[in-house]
Amino acid sequence: MKDRSLNMERPIPFLLIGLTTILSLFILYTLNFVTEHDIDQELLLIKPHKKEEDRCDLFNGSWVPDFKGSMYTNSSCATISTSKNCFRHGRKDRDFLNWRWKPEKCDLPRFDAKAYLDIVRGKTLAFIGDSVARNHIESLLCLLSQEEVPVDAYLDSEDRNRVWHFPVHNFTLKMLWTKFLVSGEERVINGSSSGIFDLYLDKVDENWARELHGLDYVILSDAHWFFRQIYLHRGSNVVACVYCNVANVTDEGVVFALRMAFRAALSHINQCKKCEGIVTLLRTFSPSHFENGSWNTGGSCSRTSPYSEREIDAGGYEWEIRRMQVEEIERAKRKGKSFGVVDVTKAMLMRPDGHPGAFWGNQWMKGYNDCVHWCLPGPIDVWNDLLLALLRRLPYR
């Protein structure tokens, strides 16, 4: 009887052990699935709003090797302007495409065209600036066209003001050209252009100002036109100048003139009564990399790899311009509307290898190098990685 009783009890521990083993395997599998799923979510950036990611400084970092290359080619993007199509004009090296911007304390996601178009669905975004702003918008067009090819909706006679429409997402993208952000006129001397400009600080450039009320997002930039002889007017008075030597007029320099122009533009946006909800992002100064001369004295940019942080000039005028731009955005924020910064200055100071240089195909300026604009594809594409990351951080969309 005792033996029989013992025999009846023996299967029970084995059954418990079996059930425990199955349960343990299930839990381990579930945990493994959740962990792998979370990792995949991180890699695909399906969860972009974590607190630590929102706090991460996207603009302080370095360029690291990345052999995934560009997300488009000069063959797959039909909207690259000929002067930025460096491979078409004979550039042979491709290693300049094999780098990505890595912030110090987080990762910057690669551009996601679908995510971008979802954010701006039903919206209008305008780039306000000069030919470098145009360079930026061309990069964005190449990236977005991998998801949806836009309709070319408007082109002015000088190919400066442009409108593209993405009908599937009802998204409108505009290029609003301006040299100085404020109203400016070139002096004509003996019937010829003089290269001397008068800027009127109490009047913004109507070419962009008249479009402002219809915009949801503004990407504001400017700088390179200010490196010439300029006279600054307020009302009927000349209050300062740049690169001048005139009695009773103080040469305040490029940074001062830029500050006054940005202040006028940002003030106008803040005072726009029909611009409720508008978001303005200022793209900071994009440096040139002329070596052994300037653009008109034989300067070139033939490097094929990035600078390290040790190789860039931390005290150069580029930083002074960037600092001024950040200060003016902070000043504008105190007035009410939504403002932010796409801070590209440090990243682009490290990329002397990203310019067209001799490979820009200009028939009228042979022998001159373009060390201001950027090849497409090229390092400029990171500007749109940064732009998307900032749009994702907005408290409302």
C-alpha positions as CSV (number, residue, x, y, z in Angstrom):
1,M,0.0,0.0,0.0
2,K,2.8,2.3,0.8
3,D,4.6,1.5,-2.4
4,R,1.4,2.1,-4.4
5,S,0.8,5.4,-2.7
6,L,4.4,6.4,-3.6
7,N,3.9,5.4,-7.2
8,M,0.8,7.6,-7.5
9,E,2.6,10.7,-6.2
10,R,5.7,10.4,-8.4
11,P,4.1,11.8,-11.7
12,I,3.1,15.0,-9.9
13,P,6.6,16.6,-9.5
14,F,7.5,15.6,-13.1
15,L,4.3,17.3,-14.3
16,L,5.2,20.5,-12.4
17,I,8.7,20.5,-13.7
18,G,7.4,20.1,-17.3
19,L,4.9,23.0,-16.9
20,T,7.5,25.2,-15.3
21,T,9.9,24.5,-18.1
22,I,7.3,25.4,-20.8
23,L,6.3,28.5,-18.9
24,S,10.0,29.6,-18.5
25,L,10.6,29.1,-22.3
26,F,7.5,31.1,-23.1
27,I,8.6,34.0,-20.8
28,L,12.1,33.9,-22.3
29,Y,10.7,33.9,-25.8
30,T,8.3,36.8,-25.0
31,L,11.1,38.8,-23.4
32,N,13.4,38.1,-26.3
33,F,10.6,39.2,-28.8
34,V,9.9,42.4,-26.9
35,T,13.6,43.2,-26.7
36,E,14.2,42.6,-30.4
37,H,11.0,44.5,-31.2
38,D,12.2,47.4,-29.1
39,I,15.6,47.4,-30.8
40,D,13.9,47.3,-34.2
41,Q,11.7,50.2,-33.1
42,E,14.8,52.2,-32.1
43,L,16.6,51.4,-35.3
44,L,13.6,52.4,-37.4
45,L,12.9,55.4,-35.1
46,I,9.3,54.5,-34.7
47,K,9.6,55.9,-31.2
48,P,11.2,59.4,-31.8
49,H,9.8,61.2,-28.8
50,K,11.7,59.8,-25.9
51,K,12.8,62.4,-23.4
52,E,16.5,61.7,-23.8
53,E,16.3,62.0,-27.6
54,D,14.5,65.3,-27.3
55,R,17.2,66.6,-25.1
56,C,20.1,65.4,-27.2
57,D,22.2,68.1,-28.9
58,L,22.0,67.1,-32.6
59,F,24.5,69.8,-33.6
60,N,27.5,68.9,-31.6
61,G,29.2,65.8,-33.0
62,S,31.5,64.5,-35.6
63,W,31.5,62.8,-39.0
64,V,32.0,59.0,-38.9
65,P,32.4,56.5,-41.7
66,D,29.2,55.1,-43.1
67,F,29.4,53.0,-46.2
68,K,25.6,52.9,-46.8
69,G,26.3,56.0,-49.0
70,S,23.6,58.4,-50.2
71,M,19.9,57.7,-50.3
72,Y,19.7,58.8,-53.9
73,T,22.0,59.3,-56.9
74,N,22.4,61.8,-59.6
75,S,20.6,59.3,-61.8
76,S,17.6,58.6,-59.5
77,C,16.9,62.3,-58.8
78,A,15.7,64.3,-61.8
79,T,15.6,67.7,-60.0
80,I,19.4,68.2,-59.4
81,S,20.4,71.5,-60.9
82,T,23.3,71.0,-63.3
83,S,25.7,73.1,-61.3
84,K,25.3,70.8,-58.3
85,N,25.6,67.6,-60.3
86,C,29.2,67.0,-59.6
87,F,29.5,63.5,-61.0
88,R,28.0,64.6,-64.3
89,H,30.8,67.2,-64.6
90,G,33.6,64.7,-64.0
91,R,34.1,64.3,-60.3
92,K,35.6,60.8,-59.8
93,D,36.0,60.3,-56.1
94,R,33.0,59.0,-54.2
95,D,34.3,58.6,-50.7
96,F,32.9,62.0,-49.6
97,L,29.5,60.2,-49.7
98,N,30.6,57.6,-47.1
99,W,30.2,59.7,-44.0
100,R,27.4,60.4,-41.6
101,W,26.9,63.0,-38.9
102,K,27.0,61.5,-35.4
103,P,25.9,63.7,-32.5
104,E,28.0,63.1,-29.4
105,K,25.2,61.6,-27.2
106,C,22.7,60.1,-29.6
107,D,22.2,59.0,-33.2
108,L,20.8,61.1,-35.9
109,P,18.3,59.1,-38.0
110,R,18.7,58.8,-41.7
111,F,16.1,60.8,-43.6
112,D,12.7,59.1,-43.8
113,A,10.7,60.6,-46.7
114,K,7.5,58.9,-45.7
115,A,7.7,60.2,-42.1
116,Y,8.6,63.7,-43.4
117,L,5.6,63.8,-45.8
118,D,3.3,62.5,-43.1
119,I,4.3,65.4,-40.8
120,V,3.8,68.1,-43.5
121,R,0.6,66.6,-45.0
122,G,-1.7,69.4,-45.9
123,K,0.9,72.1,-45.1
124,T,3.0,74.6,-47.0
125,L,6.7,75.0,-46.3
126,A,9.0,77.7,-47.8
127,F,12.7,78.2,-47.9
128,I,13.5,81.9,-47.8
129,G,17.0,82.8,-48.8
130,D,19.6,82.8,-51.5
131,S,21.2,80.2,-53.8
132,V,22.4,78.1,-50.8
133,A,18.8,77.9,-49.6
134,R,18.0,76.7,-53.1
135,N,20.8,74.1,-52.7
136,H,19.1,72.9,-49.5
137,I,15.7,72.6,-51.1
138,E,17.1,70.7,-54.1
139,S,18.5,68.2,-51.6
140,L,15.1,67.9,-49.9
141,L,13.4,67.4,-53.3
142,C,15.8,64.5,-54.1
143,L,15.1,62.8,-50.8
144,L,11.3,63.3,-50.9
145,S,11.0,62.2,-54.6
146,Q,12.1,58.7,-53.5
147,E,8.6,58.5,-51.8
148,E,6.6,60.8,-54.0
149,V,7.5,62.7,-57.2
150,P,6.4,66.3,-57.0
151,V,4.6,68.3,-59.6
152,D,6.5,71.4,-60.8
153,A,3.8,74.0,-60.1
154,Y,5.5,77.3,-60.7
155,L,8.7,78.7,-62.1
156,D,9.5,82.4,-62.6
157,S,11.4,83.8,-65.5
158,E,14.7,83.9,-63.6
159,D,14.3,80.4,-62.1
160,R,14.6,81.8,-58.6
161,N,11.1,81.5,-57.2
162,R,9.7,78.0,-57.5
163,V,6.8,76.0,-56.2
164,W,6.4,72.2,-56.1
165,H,3.4,70.3,-55.0
166,F,3.1,66.7,-53.7
167,P,-0.6,65.9,-54.5
168,V,-0.8,62.6,-52.6
169,H,0.1,64.4,-49.4
170,N,-1.3,67.8,-50.3
171,F,2.1,69.3,-49.4
172,T,3.4,72.5,-51.1
173,L,7.1,73.4,-51.1
174,K,8.2,76.9,-52.1
175,M,11.5,78.6,-52.8
176,L,11.3,82.3,-52.1
177,W,14.4,84.0,-53.3
178,T,16.0,86.9,-51.4
179,K,19.5,88.3,-51.4
180,F,19.3,90.3,-48.2
181,L,16.0,89.5,-46.4
182,V,15.4,93.2,-46.4
183,S,14.7,95.5,-49.3
184,G,17.9,96.1,-51.3
185,E,18.9,97.9,-54.5
186,E,22.2,97.7,-56.5
187,R,23.6,101.1,-57.5
188,V,23.9,101.7,-61.2
189,I,26.9,103.8,-62.2
190,N,27.2,105.0,-65.8
191,G,24.6,102.5,-66.9
192,S,26.4,99.5,-65.4
193,S,25.9,97.4,-62.3
194,S,28.4,98.6,-59.6
195,G,28.3,95.7,-57.1
196,I,27.4,98.3,-54.4
197,F,24.1,97.8,-52.6
198,D,21.8,100.0,-50.5
199,L,19.8,98.0,-47.9
200,Y,16.7,99.4,-46.2
201,L,16.4,98.0,-42.7
202,D,12.9,99.2,-42.1
203,K,11.4,97.3,-45.0
204,V,11.7,93.6,-45.6
205,D,11.9,92.1,-49.1
206,E,8.3,91.9,-50.4
207,N,9.2,88.8,-52.5
208,W,8.9,86.7,-49.4
209,A,6.9,88.9,-47.1
210,R,3.8,88.9,-49.3
211,E,3.7,85.0,-49.2
212,L,4.2,84.8,-45.4
213,H,0.5,84.5,-44.4
214,G,0.1,81.3,-46.4
215,L,2.9,79.4,-44.8
216,D,3.0,76.8,-42.1
217,Y,6.8,76.4,-41.9
218,V,9.6,78.7,-42.8
219,I,13.3,77.8,-43.3
220,L,15.1,81.1,-43.1
221,S,18.7,81.7,-44.1
222,D,21.0,84.2,-45.7
223,A,24.6,85.5,-45.6
224,H,26.8,85.2,-48.7
225,W,25.5,88.3,-50.4
226,F,26.6,90.5,-47.4
227,F,30.3,90.1,-48.2
228,R,30.4,93.1,-50.5
229,Q,30.1,96.9,-50.3
230,I,26.8,97.7,-48.6
231,Y,25.1,100.9,-47.2
232,L,22.5,100.4,-44.5
233,H,19.6,102.8,-44.4
234,R,17.0,103.4,-41.7
235,G,14.4,105.9,-42.9
236,S,16.3,108.6,-44.8
237,N,19.5,108.1,-42.9
238,V,22.6,106.0,-43.7
239,V,23.3,104.4,-40.4
240,A,26.3,102.1,-41.2
241,C,28.1,100.4,-44.1
242,V,30.2,97.3,-44.9
243,Y,33.5,97.5,-46.8
244,C,33.3,101.2,-47.2
245,N,35.5,104.2,-46.5
246,V,33.2,107.2,-46.4
247,A,33.3,110.2,-44.0
248,N,30.7,110.2,-41.2
249,V,29.6,106.6,-42.0
250,T,30.9,103.8,-39.8
251,D,31.9,100.5,-41.3
252,E,30.2,98.1,-38.8
253,G,31.1,94.9,-40.7
254,V,29.3,91.9,-42.2
255,V,28.0,90.5,-38.9
256,F,26.4,93.7,-37.9
257,A,24.6,94.1,-41.3
258,L,23.5,90.5,-41.1
259,R,22.2,90.9,-37.6
260,M,20.1,93.9,-38.6
261,A,18.7,92.1,-41.6
262,F,17.8,89.0,-39.6
263,R,16.3,91.1,-36.8
264,A,14.1,92.9,-39.3
265,A,12.9,89.6,-40.9
266,L,12.2,87.9,-37.6
267,S,10.4,91.0,-36.2
268,H,8.2,91.0,-39.3
269,I,7.3,87.3,-38.8
270,N,6.5,88.0,-35.2
271,Q,4.3,90.9,-36.1
272,C,2.4,89.0,-38.9
273,K,-1.2,89.0,-37.6
274,K,-2.3,86.4,-40.3
275,C,0.5,84.0,-39.4
276,E,-1.0,82.1,-36.5
277,G,0.8,78.8,-35.8
278,I,3.7,79.5,-38.2
279,V,7.0,77.7,-37.3
280,T,10.2,79.4,-38.3
281,L,13.6,77.6,-38.3
282,L,16.7,79.5,-39.0
283,R,19.4,77.5,-40.8
284,T,22.8,78.8,-39.6
285,F,25.7,79.9,-41.7
286,S,27.0,77.5,-44.2
287,P,30.8,78.1,-44.6
288,S,32.8,78.1,-47.9
289,H,36.2,76.4,-48.1
290,F,38.3,78.3,-50.6
291,E,42.0,77.6,-50.3
292,N,45.0,79.5,-51.9
293,G,42.8,82.4,-52.8
294,S,39.2,83.6,-52.9
295,W,36.5,82.8,-55.5
296,N,38.0,85.3,-58.0
297,T,41.7,84.9,-57.3
298,G,42.2,81.2,-58.0
299,G,40.8,79.8,-54.8
300,S,39.9,76.1,-54.9
301,C,38.5,73.3,-52.8
302,S,40.0,69.9,-53.9
303,R,40.0,68.0,-50.6
304,T,38.4,64.5,-50.7
305,S,37.8,63.8,-47.0
306,P,36.4,65.7,-44.0
307,Y,38.4,67.7,-41.5
308,S,38.6,66.5,-37.9
309,E,37.4,68.9,-35.2
310,R,41.0,69.8,-34.5
311,E,41.5,71.1,-38.0
312,I,38.7,73.6,-38.1
313,D,39.1,77.2,-36.9
314,A,37.1,77.6,-33.7
315,G,37.6,81.4,-33.7
316,G,36.7,82.1,-37.3
317,Y,34.1,84.6,-38.6
318,E,31.8,81.6,-39.4
319,W,31.3,81.1,-35.6
320,E,30.7,84.8,-35.1
321,I,27.9,84.7,-37.7
322,R,26.4,81.5,-36.3
323,R,26.5,83.0,-32.7
324,M,24.7,86.1,-33.9
325,Q,22.0,84.1,-35.7
326,V,21.3,82.0,-32.5
327,E,21.1,85.2,-30.5
328,E,18.6,86.7,-32.8
329,I,16.4,83.6,-32.7
330,E,16.5,83.7,-28.9
331,R,15.5,87.3,-29.1
332,A,12.6,86.6,-31.5
333,K,11.4,83.7,-29.2
334,R,10.6,86.2,-26.5
335,K,8.2,88.0,-28.7
336,G,5.7,85.1,-29.1
337,K,5.8,82.9,-32.2
338,S,7.5,79.6,-32.6
339,F,11.2,79.8,-33.6
340,G,14.1,77.3,-33.7
341,V,17.5,76.7,-35.3
342,V,18.9,74.2,-37.8
343,D,22.5,74.6,-36.7
344,V,24.7,73.3,-39.5
345,T,27.8,75.4,-39.0
346,K,30.0,73.0,-37.1
347,A,29.1,70.0,-39.2
348,M,29.8,71.9,-42.5
349,L,33.0,73.5,-41.4
350,M,34.3,70.0,-41.3
351,R,33.3,69.2,-44.9
352,P,35.8,70.9,-47.3
353,D,35.3,67.8,-49.5
354,G,31.6,68.4,-50.3
355,H,31.7,71.4,-52.7
356,P,31.5,71.2,-56.5
357,G,34.9,72.9,-56.8
358,A,35.9,72.6,-60.5
359,F,33.0,70.2,-61.2
360,W,30.1,72.6,-61.6
361,G,29.9,72.9,-65.4
362,N,29.5,76.7,-65.6
363,Q,30.2,77.8,-69.2
364,W,30.4,81.5,-68.3
365,M,32.9,81.3,-65.5
366,K,35.4,78.7,-66.6
367,G,38.5,78.5,-64.4
368,Y,36.5,79.5,-61.3
369,N,35.7,77.1,-58.5
370,D,32.5,76.8,-56.6
371,C,33.5,76.3,-52.9
372,V,30.3,77.8,-51.6
373,H,27.5,75.4,-52.7
374,W,27.4,71.7,-52.2
375,C,27.4,68.6,-54.5
376,L,24.2,66.6,-54.8
377,P,24.2,64.0,-53.4
378,G,26.6,65.1,-50.7
379,P,27.1,66.3,-47.1
380,I,24.3,68.9,-47.5
381,D,21.8,66.0,-47.2
382,V,22.4,66.0,-43.5
383,W,20.6,69.4,-43.3
384,N,17.4,67.5,-44.0
385,D,18.2,64.7,-41.5
386,L,18.4,67.5,-39.0
387,L,15.3,69.3,-40.3
388,L,13.2,66.1,-39.9
389,A,14.6,65.5,-36.4
390,L,13.5,69.0,-35.4
391,L,10.1,68.7,-37.0
392,R,9.5,65.5,-35.0
393,R,10.3,67.4,-31.8
394,L,7.7,70.1,-32.3
395,P,5.1,70.0,-29.6
396,Y,2.4,70.2,-32.2
397,R,2.2,69.5,-35.9
